[in-house]
Amino acid sequence: MKIRSYIYNMRKGRQKGQTKAKSVISDPSIAPYKILIEEDQYVLVDGKDIPQGYYTSLDKVIYKISKIFMANKREEFSLSGFMIGYNKIKDEILDSFKDA
């Protein structure tokens, strides 16, 4: 009986009240989004702290934010126009971190 209970608790993930250690990246260049830095992943959250995605590397989070910003423009792009705009946004975000 104890073994069954132990296996059940393993499947549930973290026990109630247990939290992950995390830090937060909050920067005007990515507003209204924030990036939570956890032990083994990055979590992109919106202004209401609702997770928008889970990532294993910081560069993938930056690419996702750039894509969201382009989608929110609600414009029609040519492929080259989209890539130019996407790279410009990505570079602006990355440039804001260079001086840090």
N, C-alpha and C positions, 0 to 999 in steps of 0.2 A: 504493500500500500504506500509506503514512503517513497519507493522508487517511482511509482506512477505520479505522485505529487511533484517530485523533483523534476521529472521530464515535462510535466505540464508547466511548471514555473520557468523552465528554460525556454519554452516556446513563446511565452508571453513577452519576452524582452526584459526591459528593466523593471525592477519591482517598484511598487508605488512609493513615491517620495524620493526616489533616486533620480538625480539629474546628471546631465553631461556637463563637463567643464566647457565653457565657451567664452569666446571674446567676440566683439562686434566691430565690423568695419562700417562706419557711417560717414559718408562724404557727400558734399553738395553735387559732385559730378555724377553720382548714381542715384540721387534723390528721385523719387520717394522710396527707393529700395535700400535695404541694408543687407550685409552679408554676415551671417553667424559663422564663426570659426569653431568647429567642434573637434573632438579628439581625432576623428577619422574622416571628416567630410566638411564641406562648406554648404550652408543652406542659404538660399536666396529668399528673402522675405519682403513682402510689399509694405506699404505704409501702415497697414492694419496688423502687421506681424503674422500674416498668413503665408506659410511656405509656398514658394513658387517653383522650387526645384532643389534637388540634392545633387552635389557635384563632388568629385574627388580631386579636382584641381581648380585653383583660382582663375586660371586663364579661361576655363570653360564657363565660369560664372560671368566673367567680363564679356565673353562672346554672347551669352544669353541676354545680358542686359542690353547690349548693342542691338541685338535682333528685336527685342521688345520695343526699344526706342524707335527703331525704323518702322515697325508694325503700327505703332501708335500715331505715326504721321498720317496714316490713312490716305496715301497717295498711290498713283500708279507709276511704277518705275520700269525702265529698261533694265536688263541684267547689269549692264555696266554702271548705270545710274544708281542702282541699288548697292552694288559693291563699293562704289565711291562713297556714298552716304554712310554705309555700314562701317567702312574702314575709318572714315572721318570721326564718327562717334566713338569707335573703339580707341582710336588714337587720343582723342580728347580725354577719355576716362583714364587711359594709361599715363598720359602726360601729367594729370593732376596728382599722380602718385610718385612721379619722378623726383620731386623736390623734397619728399618726406625722408 
